[in-house]
């Protein structure tokens, strides 16, 4: 079980049968059999929804589903023979998730074809119920959906993405397995008063053409503080790409909104093994936060499993990108023959247009195991998002192994921390690629290291046996300090050779 599942316990937001430019029906049954659909249909619904008071949805489920657990829920499986678009010779198919367990919210689904939207009707016969009594109700709706398409081989429809629970969704590229998640919107993350979890209430799936390379999905999101309309253009492949358009309509002033939020898991690695008794060298879905800021600086911040919750802010204007990345890609990096963390996706967010002033926020939450997602990253605008108007954010999500940033810069391949002399900590950083792969003879790179507190000593930089790999090592004497921010970059006479390494050391 994952934190992205656990965290949804107890959530239940409203679902109305929605249609018409300004009209909202009180029950799904009021939804017409079909209706005209255009690019402004979902934004119009979101605007109308935001103009009304938020209305909670009932959590009640049929008796056979009311108290089922995780294993019983996993016994409810959609019948692939009934997948949407199956047998039509189209490049995508859709399957649906049943309501139950933590996923109690009703989600309405529509198919869009020839300019009209038709509801996809729930039927118990679409599912196989193993160890659970099939409900007799025929108007339950769904909990979410997943898209399938040929990804790893042409004759088989792989699962490429899933939308399930609140506003969470996941995707994979070729050869990958599910790992971190994205969300539609984060509100009040790490707030002591509690986080608010917006939910997708309805989806519109456009029927693809026979030669389509992309699937198009529209979504309506709702929460006590805001409503929003999303358009996802999904292209699976060696790098699966989502082009996302979000139109956000706050009900209240949003001063703690998270745009393009990412959620992942980090338990330990060579920089962070305090109290770890595990045969594996590392356990994580992501090992670092990567950024290219508006000034063109490329930054790497290794993740940390802290003793107490930590929040970091990277102030910026017009960011070029950020993401939670999984850089280690060899089986030996994890030695886990079941989880295969080397196959988990990285996820890079590329803003489209000028996002203005704000900050990339990184939340690191303590975790004692690998089953709870404890890492969150997102963009927070500097100014509160005002109610009564539209706020638009467009961006591209790259689900990938690695992402090409500034090719001339070496990237951080690993961070190790251990005991140094007389109470100091020894910090070792390996850098690879970029200009390091073709340094001229006699070049003498030097590491520029700084710390906000404490003392840095014994800084060295030297080539490793592997071509194009250099190691930087130094000692940090923290004294009595409890938290220290560090920065390192490898340079030569011509300028920067590597990205900027940032790290927060805590006692």
PyMOL commands that set and color helices and strands:
alter all, ss='L'
color gray80, all
select helices_A, chain A and resi 3-6+28-30+41-50+70-74+80-82+124-126+331-333+341-343+434-438
alter helices_A, ss='H'
color red, helices_A
select strands_A, chain A and resi 34-36+76-78+93-97+108-113+116-119+127-129+144-150+157-164+168-171+181-183+185-187+199-206+215-222+226-235+240-250+257-264+266-268+283-284+288-292+298-302+310-317+321-325+346-352+357-364+375-381+391-400+411-419+425-432+446-451+455-463+469-477+483-492+495-496+500-506
alter strands_A, ss='S'
color yellow, strands_A
deselect
rebuild
show_as cartoon
